[in-house]
Amino acid sequence: MFLGLPVLCAPLLYAPAAHAAQAAPEQRIRDVQGAGHVSPLNGGTVSRVPGVVTAVTGNGFWMQDPAPDRDHATSEGIFVFTRTGPAVAAGDSVRVDGRVSEYRPGGPRSAGLSRTEIDATRTVTEARGTALPAPMVIGSKGRRPPATIMTGPEIGPARNIESGGRFDPERNAIDFYESIEGMRAGVRDAVAAGPSRYGEIPVQPAGEAGAGKRIVLDDALAPLPAMNAGDRLPGVADGVVDYAYGTFKLLVTTAPQRQDGGGRPETTRTARPQELAVATADLGGLSPDVPPERIAALAADLVDGLKSPDLVTITGLRDNSGAADDGTVAADQTVAELITAISTAGGPGYDWRSIAPRDNADGGEKGSNDHVGFLFRTDRGLGFVDRPEGAPQGSVAAPESPGTPGTGGTRPDPAVTPVRALGDGSGGVRLTLSPGRIAPGDATWSRTRKPVAGEVTWQGKRIIVVANQWYPRTGDDHPDLGRYQPPTRPTEWRRLEQARVVAGFVKSVRAADRDANIIVAGDLNEPEHSPPVRALAEEAGLRDLPATLPEKERYTTVSGGDARTTDHIMLSESLAKRKHEYDIVHRNAEFASRAGDRDPTVVRIDMSGKPPGGRG
């Protein structure tokens, strides 16, 4: 699905230039585009601009100059905005009168780039059946884009590349694609850098690497096949170059043919008897409304992909009514369907623990009330400690009349009561609540999922586990291929504060027992090198396991061809000293037809004996 076309809306105009009142005779497309991100004629009128129509859409068309010059910094193609269906076809030779504008998908405050257009007032067709300009091939045997994006001070004032800084298509990937905006282009022997999603496929030329080499194929003008990362499109996949919502796109004009790249979903090995297996899994908005085949696919991830781990931290579990905003917060029916599907797939019996949020208090889609919590099996030696004893099992919900801790009254509302770590009287540690929420009243968790701590035992050894789903990236964060370089992440401060709150809880556990066994896991929405993840690991004394993998294996999501680690498992020193094996099981992120878009992860820890230098 292509969202970048300005459907029946007036384009954004910058302040008219001083020469706007006087139309220049027969300017060329390259004069309109100029050597930069904003047209030098922006806001002015042009007349009799010649071009050959290369593609047509519902509210305009693309045209390209049949007589290009040798300046690679100025594009020879442009989009002509007609508001209604244009009376032209590919191969028509036309001349266009109109006003030059810069249209910015997402609105004038968006951090994305603008697209130079001619808002047509008159289009004259002079000939039909003209041969289309040959597509400019991106990559080998054509123009090779730079592999990197320039972010230095030379790009422009206030980091804004549209403000007249250095424009260098030979060194800067953003400038390269700007220099071919609106032109016919093609990618030879394109390799999918990620799976097809929502009508888009990120690709790069065969043998090329680097963020600057990628462009997104879009199905706005012709269909695209479903593709997995590594699949190929033999020959030249061609179309017209466009920009929308933070990325450059190639709107293909002919449906390409897919060649299987051989990628298959991974599986991990089965845990040995002495190994505790702890995993992460994102359920991707699971609710009773989800089709049975998707629930079966999630169950297969757990049984076949992860080999039925002992404990799984889960995110993306919706309440029993899904997205219906009807006051429902319990998720027992939702998770019961998953547990049944696991058994059907040949897995063991699982139980679960979570804390039901207050209605619409934890962010996400209104009415969905996503849960963070645990799935676990008890047939291999794991036990979940429920505290207080006798508390409702499964999703712990708020009582009708919450009481006050320590008064002897009605049990306190678990959705807003913080869990604390206390000494157990024998040198160990216990939690006041299990499951229990970490600092649910802290402002950093406002309208977002709260972390849940649980106390478990493994063959007599006590372990504290924390399940997380931190604040997500939003549209406020700047795109990598946007006008501000380097891009800023306004939402990062929330995750940094959340990291410090979780780190504070871990430190309180270690204050009660310096050798406590602690696992922090789940969706942190940040890669291993980010300030929030580093802050949690360093302040709490945890080892971040994704950072221990080879770089090529270090990802749980692929978005726009960009592979990132957003899901983590961290171990306290007492567990990290033990022999352990960590695996990101690549089953979702690279594949088009999967139940979710995040790869599950698992660590197997040898719990036999005592760790080096520890108490056990």
Secondary structure, 3 states (H helix, E strand, C coil): CCCCCCCCCCCCCCCCCCCCCCCECCCCHHHHHCCCCCCCCCCCEEEEEEEEEEEEECCEEEEECCCCCCCCCCCCEEEEECCCCCCCCCCCEEEEEEEEEEECCCCCCCCCCCEEEEEEEEEEEEECCCCCCCCEEECCCCECCCCCCCCCHHHCHHHECCCCCCCCCCCCHHHHHHCCCCCEEEEEEEEECCCCECCEEEEECCCCCCHHHCEEEECCCCCCCCCCCCCEEEEEEEEEEEEECCEEEEEECCCCCCECCCCCCCCCCCCCCCEEEEEEEEEEEECCCCCHHHHHHHHHHHHHHCCCCCEEEEEEECCCCCCCCCCCCCCHHHHHHHHHHHHHCCCCCCEEEEECCCCCCCCCCCCCCCEEEEEECCCCCEEEECECCCCCCEEECCCCCCCCCCCCCCCCCCCCCECCEEECCCCCEEECCECEECCCCCHHHCCCCCCEEEEEEECCEEEEEEEEECCCCCCCCCCCCCCECCCCCCCHHHHHHHHHHHHHHHHHHHHHCCCCEEEEEEECCCCCCCHHHHHHHHHHCEEEHHHHCCHHHCCCEEECCEEECCEEEEEEHHHHCCCEEEEECCCCCCCCCCCCCCCCEEEEEECCCCCCCCCC
